[in-house]
């Protein structure tokens, strides 16, 4: 038995007593093949020769970063991510990792220095434009790199669990610093003026639901009338409610299909498309977290606005004579089709500009709602029940904002109660004696004074 060279490898063939077929093994060098031949001859003499275990001879192929990330998405992402995170992560990989040379490197050959150099390169790489956006020469920003870092950190953690690598090189990587912009929140007076000057009833209803109900824009646009409990009776009894259990969202078809393939689709309704070649579709789907499903009590003003909106929609249906596309949406176009987020945000931006109000994003109304409710009742759990946050820390740490008027009043109160407390005028002994004599003569006055004092 002698090794024979086939291509770049050396092969040996031999028989084992009791087996009809020939056994074959291959090696990288002739020396390795000769050692194996000697082992086989010795095993034959000792009578211990057995068929080779193919699983031990096969080496696991090490993937490139691009190959591994594809495996990560298909094996992990579809089981754990929602459609939004699926779209974001696959977009990051497709736009920034796949085209870069690091994507072709074996994952076992990537260290922290390589990750740092990759991030440095990205800072001079032109940013990928979203559809409809103009090219103004921007490069990949620090916030994008920070989000990509989170994706790669999770992916390499998965690689460690799968046994590809021993440590995660992304953990010690350095990402560029940047300051997160704070959400601008109106003072109560300006929020009131924004509502009072709004003439568009649909936009005003959205603003009222965001402020009065602490709803997200997707939750507002996903409301259907069968989830709204509003009537003259509920308004009179302060029992009007909205049941939040779904949100409206424009999702990528590929992301929805990937989740649907593994039975993780959370879509309740897919709206008919207006364009056949669109890569996205408008849907009603379950919210991201279970805590977002909630019943919210709404005030009289919010309930009355919804009731008026319902009357207008009913009149609109009659006037269109069957052409109204009735999806049961609370916030809808004049023909019944759902209104999308971009349209509400455009109307909101126009309203602020026309009224000279401080520019804020629509989501800041939810921040305002959380803050004013905290200032009114101070009950964090009650506010959390309205906002639908998973933890109370989110209510106070992220959404709780201190109004300037409240802080000013706090300074005044501190001055009056601590630094210069008001002096209580002393009551003379003679007056006290007269008061005691009067109360002794007319004890009914004491009851009146106590009642007045509360």
Secondary structure, DSSP 8 states (H G I E B T S, - for coil): ---EEETTEEEEEE--TT--S-EEEEESSHHHHHHHHHHHHHHHHHT------HHHHS-----BHHHHHHHHIIIIIHHH--HHHHHHHHHHIIIIITTSGGGGSBGGG--HHHHHHHHHHHTTSB----TT------B--HHHHHHHHHHHHHHHHHHHHTTS-SS-TTTT---------------HHHHHHHHHT---HHHHHHHHHHHHS---HHHHHT-BGGGEE--HHHHHTT--EEEE--EEEEEEHHHHHHHHHTT---EEEE---S-TT-SEEEEEE--SSGGG-EEEE--HHHHHHHHHHHHHHHHHHHHHTT------BSSB-TTS-B--HHHHHHHHHHHHHHHT-----TTHHHHHHHHHHHHHH--HHHHHHHHT-SSHHHHHHTS----HHHHHHHHHHHIIIIIS--------HHHHHHHHHHHHH-THHHHHHHHHH-
